[in-house]
Amino acid sequence: MLTAWFSANVYDTLHEIAGYTVLGLVAFRIVWGFVGSRHSRFRSFARPPSAVLRYLRQIGRGQSGRYLGLNPAGAAMALSLLVLLAISTISGWMQLTERFFGVAWVEWLHTWSSHLVLALVVVHVLSVLLMCAVQREDLVRAMITGRKRDRREQPE
């Protein structure tokens, strides 16, 4: 994603390769959201906006709670990033087609969805680091491996 963002309007071939790579990863994640492991499936973590807002209010009161899968805010972020990455990559591809080449709204959509993805990535990384500190858990490792230690297994 960063490669695509930094190569925009500078290295067109690299930008296109990065975009197609991200599009492939988005497609994989969508498939994995239906057939993947228990905590990676959309039905296990998709929550209504009211649950996300309730969770954020709890965080504000210092009551983060513990989730083996994604917490409501993390789930909302994951879905938001997935949707925005799909919008960014598809609108980028559209600009390469004869029909949509030079169409202002497609260029605008691609530019702003890409900027918004980058902003959300920064918020996501900072939020994960904050929750690592607050909950004293290695959430980065859990995100990579897909496994979070049971509290009984963790040294205090």
KOLDRENNU-500140 format. One line per field, with one value per residue (C-alpha): residue in three letters; x, y, z. Coordinates in pm, 1 decimal, decimal comma, padded with zeros to 6 digits. Each point is the difference from the previous one (the first is absolute). Layout:
BEGIN
resn <- c(ALA|...) $
X <- c(X|...) $
Y <- c(Y|...) $
Z <- c(Z|...) $
end
This chain:
BEGIN
resn <- c(MET|LEU|THR|ALA|TRP|PHE|SER|ALA|ASN|VAL|TYR|ASP|THR|LEU|HIS|GLU|ILE|ALA|GLY|TYR|THR|VAL|LEU|GLY|LEU|VAL|ALA|PHE|ARG|ILE|VAL|TRP|GLY|PHE|VAL|GLY|SER|ARG|HIS|SER|ARG|PHE|ARG|SER|PHE|ALA|ARG|PRO|PRO|SER|ALA|VAL|LEU|ARG|TYR|LEU|ARG|GLN|ILE|GLY|ARG|GLY|GLN|SER|GLY|ARG|TYR|LEU|GLY|LEU|ASN|PRO|ALA|GLY|ALA|ALA|MET|ALA|LEU|SER|LEU|LEU|VAL|LEU|LEU|ALA|ILE|SER|THR|ILE|SER|GLY|TRP|MET|GLN|LEU|THR|GLU|ARG|PHE|PHE|GLY|VAL|ALA|TRP|VAL|GLU|TRP|LEU|HIS|THR|TRP|SER|SER|HIS|LEU|VAL|LEU|ALA|LEU|VAL|VAL|VAL|HIS|VAL|LEU|SER|VAL|LEU|LEU|MET|CYS|ALA|VAL|GLN|ARG|GLU|ASP|LEU|VAL|ARG|ALA|MET|ILE|THR|GLY|ARG|LYS|ARG|ASP|ARG|ARG|GLU|GLN|PRO|GLU) $
X <- c(00000,0|00279,2|00180,5|-00312,3|-00052,8|00359,7|00037,9|-00316,5|00066,9|00372,4|00054,5|-00310,9|00103,2|00092,9|-00323,7|-00206,2|00182,2|-00054,3|-00366,6|-00058,7|00181,1|-00224,8|-00306,1|00107,9|00046,6|-00341,8|-00156,3|00182,3|-00117,3|-00359,3|00015,5|00178,0|-00279,2|-00238,4|00216,7|00283,3|00059,3|-00267,2|00117,3|00078,7|-00351,9|-00216,5|-00293,1|00213,1|00102,3|-00238,0|-00194,7|-00256,4|00116,8|-00175,6|00227,5|00307,9|-00106,1|-00081,0|00346,1|00170,0|-00189,4|00120,2|00357,5|-00043,9|-00095,7|00301,3|-00203,4|00143,8|-00109,5|00180,1|-00081,8|00166,9|-00092,6|-00036,7|-00151,1|-00288,8|00224,3|00257,9|-00273,0|-00139,0|00349,8|00068,4|-00324,3|00055,6|00350,5|-00116,1|-00279,4|00223,2|00279,3|-00251,1|-00128,2|00352,4|00123,5|-00311,7|-00013,4|00370,5|-00060,5|-00296,2|00231,4|00193,8|-00307,0|-00105,1|-00342,8|00118,2|00340,8|00005,8|-00342,8|00019,5|-00216,8|00198,5|00328,8|-00144,8|-00130,4|00334,3|00199,2|-00214,3|-00066,0|00378,2|00064,6|-00267,4|00152,5|00334,9|-00158,4|-00190,6|00316,2|00172,7|-00298,0|-00007,4|00370,9|-00013,8|-00315,0|00156,0|00311,5|-00216,7|-00204,6|00322,0|00110,5|-00340,4|-00071,5|00363,9|-00039,1|00196,1|-00282,4|00242,5|00105,3|-00364,3|-00085,3|00280,9|-00051,4|-00376,5|00041,5|-00033,1|00115,6|-00259,0|00041,4|00078,7|00302,3|00145,0|00263,4|-00107,7) $
Y <- c(00000,0|00243,3|-00089,0|00084,7|00324,1|00124,5|-00105,8|00178,9|00236,0|-00082,1|-00365,3|-00107,5|-00363,8|-00049,1|00172,0|-00234,3|-00311,9|00110,9|00071,3|-00341,3|-00162,1|00180,3|-00094,0|-00365,5|00021,2|00161,6|-00280,3|-00259,9|00165,0|00006,7|-00372,7|-00064,2|00192,2|-00278,4|-00314,1|00088,9|-00078,2|00073,3|00346,6|00109,8|-00058,7|00307,1|-00151,4|-00037,7|00363,0|00221,3|00207,0|00279,5|00362,5|00020,9|-00275,8|00180,2|00329,6|-00176,7|-00161,4|00336,4|00154,9|-00288,1|00062,5|00365,0|-00117,0|-00232,5|-00319,5|-00153,6|-00358,2|-00292,2|-00174,9|-00307,5|00125,1|00359,6|00246,3|00207,5|00296,6|-00225,4|-00174,3|00332,5|00109,2|-00326,0|00025,9|00370,8|-00063,1|-00292,6|00205,6|00303,2|-00211,8|-00159,5|00344,3|00132,6|-00294,1|-00035,3|00373,6|-00011,8|-00283,2|00188,1|00289,1|-00235,5|-00090,3|00185,3|00077,3|00162,2|00142,7|00368,0|-00005,4|00250,2|-00181,8|-00323,5|00186,0|00180,9|-00326,6|-00173,8|00287,6|00055,7|-00365,4|-00054,9|00295,0|-00123,5|-00350,3|00146,6|00208,6|-00301,8|-00212,5|00257,5|00002,8|-00381,7|-00039,5|00256,7|-00163,1|-00345,9|00130,9|00177,5|-00315,2|-00205,0|00231,4|00022,5|-00373,1|-00110,2|-00240,0|-00057,7|00081,6|00039,2|-00363,9|-00102,0|00189,8|-00174,6|-00351,5|00013,3|-00128,3|00181,9|-00157,0|-00096,9|00210,7|-00319,3|-00061,7|00351,3|00086,9|00303,9) $
Z <- c(00000,0|00088,3|-00321,8|-00198,6|00190,6|-00033,1|-00363,6|-00116,6|-00292,1|00016,7|-00090,1|-00188,9|-00052,7|00365,8|00101,0|-00217,2|00125,1|00361,3|-00072,9|-00155,7|00292,3|00249,4|-00206,9|00013,5|00375,7|00040,1|-00205,2|00211,7|00323,8|-00120,4|-00078,1|00332,6|00173,5|-00103,0|00012,6|00237,9|00364,0|00259,7|00104,2|-00357,2|-00128,6|-00049,3|00186,8|00313,3|00022,3|-00198,2|00250,5|-00032,8|00039,0|00337,7|00137,4|-00131,5|00160,3|00328,2|-00004,4|-00068,7|00294,9|00219,7|-00114,4|00098,5|00349,6|00017,0|-00045,7|-00314,4|00053,3|-00159,3|-00326,2|-00145,5|-00346,0|-00112,3|00243,1|-00142,0|-00087,7|-00164,5|-00196,4|-00121,2|-00099,6|-00184,4|-00195,2|-00072,1|-00129,3|-00211,2|-00160,3|-00057,0|-00147,3|-00236,5|-00102,5|-00048,2|-00205,6|-00214,6|-00072,3|-00083,0|-00244,0|-00146,0|-00089,9|-00226,3|-00203,6|-00310,7|00143,0|00325,4|-00098,3|00093,0|00167,2|00286,1|00257,0|-00043,7|00051,6|00302,7|00149,2|-00050,1|00148,8|00306,9|00079,7|-00014,4|00233,6|00238,2|00003,2|00098,4|00278,2|00134,4|-00008,8|00223,0|00239,8|-00003,7|00078,3|00280,1|00143,5|-00003,5|00176,4|00257,8|00065,6|00026,7|00279,2|00171,7|-00009,8|00033,8|-00291,7|-00318,9|-00241,1|-00291,1|00034,9|00032,4|-00320,7|-00189,9|00133,1|00046,4|00354,5|00330,6|00321,5|00252,6|00315,9|00193,9|-00228,0|00034,0|00258,5|00202,4) $
end
